[in-house]
């Protein structure tokens, strides 16, 4: 299909031609907003160049938004978390300046790791998802997974002779977010498979983890001391470590709500 160019066409014919051209060129935002932008241009007495710039910028902005939405969806986050919602007053151990620096995602561009260490309810998973979301919004390919889910997937892939393909898939994303590392003990085979993923990404693509165990306690998860040491080395070299502490914000919030209501809540957070 080609749009027929005519001079001196009526406004109705021009609108029809614009609609057809936008469909052909796949410019849905211009097609959708053209009428409103035209009225604004007339009201503000824009030049032709100014009007053209407004049209193209509207399409670019919306295309960036849609790309970000796709990247966030592809990451597989289990819930929505943003840095704006993080309560720094509830956890003064977390430095807002450090988080603000991380939100720029230079560490992702440089393939550096991030470790968030702290007890349950201290905000580490919130920060992991929120920083992963920031990276996705900036165009990075991000993947979120639970540590046990990742290991189970790797074990199944090994059994089905698909291990290399699975490791390569996890190796391609710019940022791999691994949550709940340290909650369950991994057998040697599972730990070795996880180590292969980390090795595939070492100094090339970023890994961010959230763990309820300090590094000294990781021997309970990775029972082989040398393998545990190697994994810690992969996850900390030239990276950032944030300790979110031991005081559960969620538990404190629940207790405060219970006290104010004078009765226990229906469900613990």
Residue pairs with C-beta under 8 A, 6 or more apart in sequence:
1 20
1 24
2 24
3 17
3 20
3 21
3 24
4 17
5 17
6 13
6 17
9 17
15 34
15 35
18 30
18 31
18 34
19 31
21 27
22 28
22 30
22 31
22 34
23 31
27 59
28 62
29 58
29 59
29 61
29 62
29 63
30 37
30 55
30 56
30 58
30 59
33 58
34 55
37 51
37 54
37 55
37 58
38 51
40 46
40 54
41 50
41 51
41 54
46 54
67 139
68 136
68 137
68 139
71 136
71 137
71 139
71 140
71 141
71 142
72 133
72 136
72 137
72 142
74 136
74 141
74 142
74 143
75 132
75 133
75 136
75 142
75 143
75 144
75 177
76 143
76 144
76 145
77 129
77 132
77 133
77 144
78 129
78 144
79 129
80 129
80 133
81 125
81 126
81 129
81 130
81 133
82 130
82 133
83 99
83 103
83 127
83 130
83 131
83 134
85 126
85 130
86 94
86 99
86 123
86 126
86 127
86 130
87 123
87 249
88 94
88 96
90 123
90 249
90 252
90 253
91 122
91 123
91 244
91 245
91 247
91 249
93 118
93 122
93 243
93 244
93 245
94 123
94 127
94 242
94 244
98 240
98 242
99 127
99 131
102 114
102 131
102 240
103 131
103 134
105 131
105 134
105 135
105 138
105 140
107 114
107 206
107 239
107 240
108 135
108 138
108 140
108 174
108 175
108 206
109 140
110 206
111 201
111 203
111 204
111 205
111 206
112 206
112 238
112 239
112 240
113 206
113 207
113 208
113 209
113 234
113 235
113 236
113 237
113 238
113 239
113 240
114 131
114 206
114 207
114 208
114 209
114 239
114 240
114 241
114 242
115 208
115 209
115 211
115 235
115 236
115 239
115 240
115 241
115 242
116 124
116 125
116 127
116 128
116 208
116 209
116 210
116 211
116 242
116 244
117 124
117 210
117 211
117 212
117 213
117 214
117 215
117 241
117 242
117 243
117 244
118 124
118 212
118 243
118 244
118 245
118 246
119 212
119 244
119 245
119 246
119 247
119 248
120 212
120 248
120 250
121 248
121 249
121 250
121 251
121 269
122 244
122 245
122 246
122 247
122 248
122 249
123 244
123 249
124 210
124 211
124 212
124 242
124 244
125 179
125 180
125 210
127 210
127 242
127 244
128 144
128 177
128 179
128 208
128 209
128 210
129 144
129 177
129 179
131 208
132 142
132 144
132 175
132 177
132 208
133 142
135 142
135 174
135 175
136 142
140 174
140 175
141 172
141 173
141 174
141 175
142 173
142 174
142 175
142 176
142 177
143 170
143 173
143 175
143 176
143 177
144 177
144 179
145 153
145 176
145 177
145 178
145 179
146 178
146 179
146 180
147 178
147 179
147 180
147 181
147 182
147 183
147 184
147 186
147 194
147 209
148 180
148 183
148 184
150 170
150 178
150 194
150 197
151 186
151 190
151 191
151 193
151 194
152 190
153 166
154 163
154 166
154 167
154 190
154 193
154 194
154 196
154 197
155 189
155 190
155 193
157 163
157 165
157 166
157 167
158 193
163 193
163 196
167 196
167 197
167 200
168 200
170 176
170 197
170 200
170 201
171 197
171 200
171 201
171 204
171 205
172 205
173 205
174 205
174 206
175 205
175 206
175 207
175 208
176 197
176 201
176 205
176 206
176 207
176 208
177 208
177 209
177 210
178 207
178 208
178 209
178 210
179 209
179 210
180 210
180 211
180 212
181 209
181 210
181 211
181 213
181 221
182 211
182 212
182 213
182 217
182 218
182 220
182 221
183 212
184 221
185 220
185 221
185 223
186 194
186 221
186 222
186 223
187 223
188 223
188 224
188 227
191 221
191 222
191 223
191 224
191 227
191 228
191 231
192 227
194 231
195 227
195 230
195 231
195 234
198 207
198 231
198 234
198 235
199 234
201 207
202 234
202 237
203 237
203 238
207 234
207 235
209 235
211 218
213 220
213 221
215 232
215 236
218 228
218 231
218 232
219 225
219 228
221 228
222 228
222 231
250 269
251 269
253 269
254 265
254 268
254 269
257 265
258 264
258 265
